[in-house]
Structures are given as structure tokens and as C-alpha cells.
Amino acid sequence: MNSAQPSIGYSFLTQILNKSFNKFVITTSFDKMLEDAFFEIGDTKPLVLGYDILNKYINTLSPMQPTIIKVHKDFLFSPLDTEKKMDKKLKKSLKPVLRNNSMIVLGYDGNDESLMTYLKQRKNRKPIYWCYIKEKEISDNIKELLTKDDFLIQITSFDKFMLLVSDKLGFESLEHKEPHHQIKDTTSNTK
């Protein structure tokens, strides 16, 4: 994971999280792809909640900064990839997030028993927009979760979807933006 680099879709996602009212990412991933993309863009530092005791800091009323909620902790802090149940504090903290925000699901196959069970139990939630790659089948877990108020959306890739959403929201192109951590050479070539 240390040598992995975020794809361009993560950069578009950080732009959306920075410049729109959408401030929450709930992830079952252990990696730091999204955090690395924030570092590359350099506009904002996200609040990363990868440990149970931090879940009380989820601000659902007026989130000012992007918030990354890691369901199974961070890969540096005792990741829980085999947990059957979610932490009680996390469940409580996620209730208002799901009640007040629609979910767009990307890159998740629905095979995580703890998160899927929790989502199935949520009766008072906004719609879920479940995006899937056309070549992949939709699992029974996903079919059992989604209701008549939810949506299945076929996409070609995460990167292309994020590009289209960013473009639709009218955000500037990322091609001219330099990573925040690079230093420009300001010396002139004089002889």
C-alpha cells in the first residue's frame, strides 16, 4: 500500500468534497488513497476518522471540512477486516449522516457483512445511488439492501464517473493545477 498512487478519480473526488456541500466519505478501505489525493491537491486537509474513539468528531450539522470515515479503521491502526459487527459508537455517529445525506456508492461490492447489515437496518435514510461497473454482477447483498427509493447506476469506471460529476458541477479542470507540495523553479536562464 505504501507505493500505491491514487488515480485521477480521487483528485476529482477531493475537488468535489472541497467545493460542494458533500463532505462525507464512508469507506471500508484501509488504504490512504483519498488522503494522498488531498495532499496532492493541497486545498484542504480532511478530517480522517480511522479509529473508534474519533467517531464523536463527525459533525453532521454543518461540516466545514471533508470527513473520511473509515469503517474498518486505518491500515496503520489495527484494521478490522473480519469484524461481523460495527462499533456501537460508529453506528450512532453514522445515523445522522445517513438520515441527512444521500449515498453514492462507488467501488464497493457489498460483501462486507458489518456495513451491509447496518445499512439494511436503517429505515430513516436518504436514497442510495449504487454505481456498478457494467461487467460486474450485482450481488444478492446489494439487491436485498436497495429499496424502491434507491437507484442502480451503471458506470464504466470510477475515474470517468468522477470526471463527469466534476464537469457537471462546473469545477475547473485539474490538468493545469500543480500539486501543492511541488516547488517551482523560479531561476532564470541567463548567460
C-alpha positions as CSV (number, residue, x, y, z in Angstrom):
1,M,0.0,0.0,0.0
2,N,2.9,2.4,0.6
3,S,3.8,2.5,-3.1
4,A,0.2,2.8,-4.4
5,Q,-0.8,6.1,-6.0
6,P,-4.3,7.5,-6.2
7,S,-5.8,7.6,-9.7
8,I,-7.2,10.8,-11.2
9,G,-10.7,10.0,-10.0
10,Y,-9.5,10.6,-6.4
11,S,-8.4,14.1,-7.4
12,F,-11.8,14.9,-8.8
13,L,-13.4,13.5,-5.6
14,T,-11.3,15.8,-3.4
15,Q,-12.3,18.7,-5.6
16,I,-16.0,17.8,-5.1
17,L,-15.5,17.4,-1.3
18,N,-13.7,20.7,-1.1
19,K,-16.1,22.8,-3.2
20,S,-19.5,21.4,-2.7
21,F,-21.8,20.7,0.3
22,N,-20.9,17.0,0.1
23,K,-18.4,16.5,2.9
24,F,-18.6,12.8,3.9
25,V,-16.9,9.7,2.6
26,I,-17.6,6.4,4.3
27,T,-15.1,3.7,3.3
28,T,-14.4,0.1,4.1
29,S,-10.9,0.5,2.6
30,F,-7.8,0.6,4.7
31,D,-5.7,2.5,2.2
32,K,-4.8,6.2,2.2
33,M,-5.6,6.9,-1.5
34,L,-8.1,9.7,-0.7
35,E,-5.8,11.3,1.9
36,D,-2.9,11.2,-0.6
37,A,-5.1,12.9,-3.2
38,F,-5.9,15.7,-0.7
39,F,-2.2,16.1,-0.2
40,E,-1.6,16.3,-3.9
41,I,-4.3,18.9,-4.5
42,G,-3.4,20.8,-1.3
43,D,-6.6,22.8,-0.9
44,T,-7.8,21.3,2.3
45,K,-6.8,18.8,5.0
46,P,-9.6,16.2,5.6
47,L,-10.7,15.0,9.0
48,V,-9.8,11.3,8.9
49,L,-11.7,9.2,11.4
50,G,-10.0,5.8,11.3
51,Y,-10.3,4.9,14.9
52,D,-13.4,4.2,17.1
53,I,-12.8,6.9,19.7
54,L,-12.6,9.6,17.0
55,N,-16.1,9.0,15.7
56,K,-17.6,11.5,18.1
57,Y,-16.0,14.2,15.9
58,I,-18.3,13.6,13.0
59,N,-20.0,16.9,12.5
60,T,-23.3,16.2,10.8
61,L,-24.9,19.6,11.3
62,S,-22.5,21.9,9.5
63,P,-19.4,20.1,8.3
64,M,-16.8,22.6,7.2
65,Q,-14.1,20.2,6.1
66,P,-14.2,16.9,4.2
67,T,-14.6,14.0,6.6
68,I,-13.3,10.5,5.8
69,I,-15.0,7.8,8.0
70,K,-13.1,4.5,8.0
71,V,-15.5,1.7,9.0
72,H,-12.6,-0.8,9.5
73,K,-10.0,1.6,10.8
74,D,-6.8,2.6,9.1
75,F,-4.3,0.1,7.9
76,L,-1.8,1.6,10.4
77,F,-4.2,1.2,13.4
78,S,-5.3,-2.4,13.8
79,P,-7.6,-2.8,10.7
80,L,-10.7,-4.9,11.3
81,D,-11.3,-6.8,8.0
82,T,-13.0,-9.7,9.7
83,E,-15.4,-7.9,12.0
84,K,-19.0,-9.1,11.9
85,K,-20.4,-6.1,13.8
86,M,-19.7,-2.4,13.6
87,D,-18.6,-0.4,16.6
88,K,-21.7,0.9,18.5
89,K,-20.3,4.5,18.6
90,L,-19.7,4.4,14.9
91,K,-23.3,3.2,14.3
92,K,-24.6,6.1,16.4
93,S,-22.4,8.6,14.7
94,L,-23.5,7.4,11.2
95,K,-27.2,7.6,11.8
96,P,-27.5,11.4,11.2
97,V,-25.1,11.2,8.2
98,L,-27.4,8.7,6.5
99,R,-30.5,10.5,7.6
100,N,-29.4,13.8,6.1
101,N,-27.3,12.7,3.1
102,S,-27.9,10.5,0.1
103,M,-25.2,8.0,-0.5
104,I,-23.4,7.5,-3.8
105,V,-21.7,4.1,-3.6
106,L,-18.6,3.6,-5.8
107,G,-16.2,0.7,-5.9
108,Y,-18.0,-1.3,-3.3
109,D,-19.3,-4.8,-3.9
110,G,-21.5,-5.1,-0.8
111,N,-19.7,-8.1,0.6
112,D,-18.9,-6.5,4.0
113,E,-21.3,-8.1,6.4
114,S,-21.0,-5.5,9.1
115,L,-21.7,-2.4,7.0
116,M,-24.4,-4.1,4.8
117,T,-26.2,-5.3,7.9
118,Y,-26.1,-1.8,9.4
119,L,-27.4,-0.2,6.1
120,K,-30.2,-2.7,5.9
121,Q,-31.3,-1.8,9.4
122,R,-31.5,1.9,8.6
123,K,-35.1,2.7,7.9
124,N,-34.8,6.5,8.1
125,R,-32.2,7.2,5.5
126,K,-31.9,9.1,2.2
127,P,-31.7,7.3,-1.1
128,I,-28.7,5.2,-2.1
129,Y,-27.3,5.7,-5.7
130,W,-25.4,2.4,-6.2
131,C,-22.9,2.7,-9.0
132,Y,-21.6,-0.5,-10.6
133,I,-19.3,-1.4,-13.4
134,K,-21.2,-2.9,-16.3
135,E,-19.1,-6.1,-16.5
136,K,-19.7,-7.0,-12.8
137,E,-22.8,-8.6,-11.4
138,I,-24.8,-7.0,-8.7
139,S,-24.6,-9.2,-5.6
140,D,-27.5,-10.5,-3.6
141,N,-26.4,-8.4,-0.7
142,I,-26.9,-5.2,-2.8
143,K,-30.3,-6.4,-4.1
144,E,-31.5,-7.1,-0.6
145,L,-30.4,-3.7,0.6
146,L,-31.9,-1.5,-2.1
147,T,-35.5,-0.3,-2.0
148,K,-37.8,1.2,-4.5
149,D,-36.4,4.6,-3.4
150,D,-32.8,3.7,-4.3
151,F,-31.1,3.6,-7.7
152,L,-28.7,1.3,-9.6
153,I,-26.4,3.3,-11.9
154,Q,-24.2,1.6,-14.5
155,I,-20.8,3.3,-14.9
156,T,-17.7,2.5,-17.0
157,S,-15.1,3.4,-14.3
158,F,-14.6,5.3,-11.1
159,D,-12.2,7.8,-12.8
160,K,-14.6,8.5,-15.6
161,F,-17.6,8.9,-13.3
162,M,-15.7,11.3,-11.1
163,L,-14.7,13.3,-14.1
164,L,-18.3,13.5,-15.3
165,V,-19.6,14.6,-11.9
166,S,-16.8,17.2,-11.5
167,D,-17.6,18.5,-15.0
168,K,-21.3,18.6,-14.4
169,L,-20.7,20.7,-11.2
170,G,-18.7,23.1,-13.3
171,F,-15.4,22.7,-11.4
172,E,-12.1,23.8,-13.1
173,S,-10.0,21.3,-14.9
174,L,-7.3,19.6,-12.9
175,E,-4.8,19.4,-15.8
176,H,-3.4,22.9,-15.1
177,K,-3.2,22.5,-11.4
178,E,0.2,21.8,-9.9
179,P,0.5,19.5,-6.8
180,H,0.7,21.6,-3.7
181,H,3.9,20.1,-2.5
182,Q,6.0,20.8,-5.6
183,I,8.4,23.7,-5.7
184,K,8.6,25.8,-8.8
185,D,11.9,26.7,-10.3
186,T,12.0,30.5,-10.4
187,T,15.6,30.9,-11.6
188,S,16.1,32.4,-15.0
189,N,18.4,31.1,-17.7
190,T,20.8,34.0,-18.1
191,K,24.3,33.7,-19.7
